[in-house]
Amino acid sequence: MSVRQLPHSADYDRRMSQSSTDIRHLTREELEAGVGEIRRAPKDEGVLHLIVRRPQVDARELLDEAQLSVDEGVVGDTWRLRSSSRMPDGGPHPNMQLNIIGSRAIGLIAQDRSRWALAGDQLFVDLDLTGENLPAWTKLQIGSAIIEVTDQPHTGCHKFVSRFGVDAMKFVNSPLGRSLNLRGINARVVQAGTIRVGDVVRKLSI
């Protein structure tokens, strides 16, 4: 399995800024102009474009292949160590094991693929992530694994602002952004298995 480890996010942000001087944060108008392409994402069968594992806070590993576990989510990821304010005991939320973002959305927002991993999500897919197409409890097959979309909303945070700009945050959290789930969706693993970049992401059922 090929693993490429990225530097901690603060260093990565700085390097991206220094090495990509032509990249700037898009305005709200520029982002909204790209919505048409996002809407053209496939509805039933898409592609897994990127797998990111977070071995520690603000660290990223790009994987060609990963194991999904019912107990751990992405094996080797820090999900089990991350507290959630949505849980009474402050523990990890079982319905937020996997953070999934649309590759067309992050492609627009980040502009350069080398910046995709800054979003903090683990799975980057070319698939229609709207609630209409993928309501809660819809199952998706990726490789030999099956995951299930949950009812937990996925919203932008201060880190998203620092990496992609205030307008990007407003864009993904706007009524339009929420209807299209531009910031992504949450899911959990219901059948363990192996996933690989390039795998088909297939909608199964609710």
N, C-alpha and C positions, 0 to 999 in steps of 0.2 A: 504494500500500500504506500502510495506517495503522499507525504505530508510536507507542506511548506508552511513554516512558522513565520508569522508577521510580528514585527516589533509591537510593544505596547501601544495602545491607541494614541496616547498623547504624542509619542515619537512619530507614529505613523501619520497622524494629522499634519505634523510639522514637515515631514519629508514630502508628503503629497503636495503641500502648499509650496514648498521650495522647488520641487522637480516638475510641477505642472502649473507654471505661472499663467498659462492661458485658461486654466479652469477657475471659474468664479461661481458663486452661488447664483442660481437662476432666480429671476423675479417671479412673483405670483403669476403674472400674465404669461411669461414664457413657459412656466410649468403647466398652466391650464391649456396652452396651445398643444401640448403633447398628449392630452387625454385621449384623443381619437385613436392613437396607436395602442394605448393601454387597453382600450375597449375591444381591440381586435384579438386579444389573447384567446387561445383555444378554450373551449368549455369542458370537453370531456376527456381529452388526452393531451397532456402537455409534456414538457421536458424539464428535468432537473439540471439546472445550469451550474450550480455552485453549492458546495457543502462547506460549512464553516464550523469548526469546533472551538469552544472557548475554554481552554485548559485552566485559566485563572482569570480574575477580573481584569478587563482591558487588555487581554491577550487574544490572539486569533491564530488558528491553524487552518489552512486550506487543505481539504482532503479530496483525493480522487475517489475514495471509497470509505464508507463508515458503517458501523454496526449500530442498529437501533434496538434498544432494549425497553421492555415494558417498565422496568424499574428505574432506568437511568436516562431514558431518552436517547440522545446521541452518546454512545459509550465514550467516556473520557471528558465529557462536557461538565461544566460546573452547575448545571441546573439544580442538582440535589443540595447544593450549598447556598443557593440564592434564596433569600427570604422574600416573602410576598406580603404586602400590606393587606391583601385580599383574604389571607388566611388568619383565623382566630389566634393561632399559636405563632404566627409569623414565619412559618416554615415554607418550603417550596410549594407552589401551587400545582397539584396534579394535572390540572387542565391547561397548564402553560409549559409543558415539557419542551415543546418545539415551537419556535418562532419562525414563521414562513412569510416571505415577502415575494411579490411578483417581480420577475426579472425586468419586465418592461417599465415598471414603476421606478425601481431603483436605478435602472439604466438612464432614465430621464433625470432623476434627481441628482445622482452622483456624477453623471456624464462620462466618467472614465471607469472602465471595469475594474481597474486596480483599486478603486475606492469603494467598491460594493461592500466589502467585508466590514467597513466602518459602521454600517447600519446595525450590526450586532445580532442579526438573525442567523439561524443555522442553515436553513434551506431556502434556496433562491430558485423559483420555478416559473416557467412560462405557462401560466394557467389563469383562467378567469377566477379571481378570488372573491368576487362579490358574494354577499349573503344570499342573493337570489340564486346564484349558481351553486354555491357551496354553503348551504345552511348548516347550522350546528348539528353535529353527529353524522355528517356525511363522511363516508370512508374513502380513503385514497390508497391505492397500491403504488408503491415505489420499490422497484426491485422485488425482493422476496418479503419485504415488510409491508404492513398495513398500518396506516395511521388514521386518526379520527379528528375531524375539525371539532373544536369545542366552542362553548358560548362565551368565552372570555375575550373581551375586546383587547386589541393591540393598538396602543397609541404612542405617539412620539414623546420624547423626553428632552431634558436639557442637553444631553449628549448629542441627540439628533440635530438640535439647533446649532451646536458648535461645529458640527461636521458638515452640515448641508445648508444652514442658514435659517433665519426666522421665517422667511416666506415658504420654505419647504415644509416647516412644521405647520404653518397655517394652512398650507395646501392639503397635507394629508389628514389634518384634523377638521377640515371644513366639511359641511354637509355632503358635498360632492365626494371629497376624499374618503369620508366614512362609508358612503354608499358603495364606493368601489373598493373599499378596504385597501387603500393605497399604502397604509403603513404596514399592512400584512394581517395575518390571522394567527391564532394559537391552535395547537393541536397536541394530541398525545399518541403514544404508540400503543396499539392494541394487538399487534402481532410482530414479534421480533423478527429481524432479518437484516440482510445486507443491502445497502443502497450504493449506487455509483453515479458519478457525474455522467450525464447523457442518458440515464434511465428514463423511461416513459413514466409520467405521473398520470395514473388512470383513475377517474372517478368511478366508484363502485356503487354505493347506495347510502341511504340514511339508516 
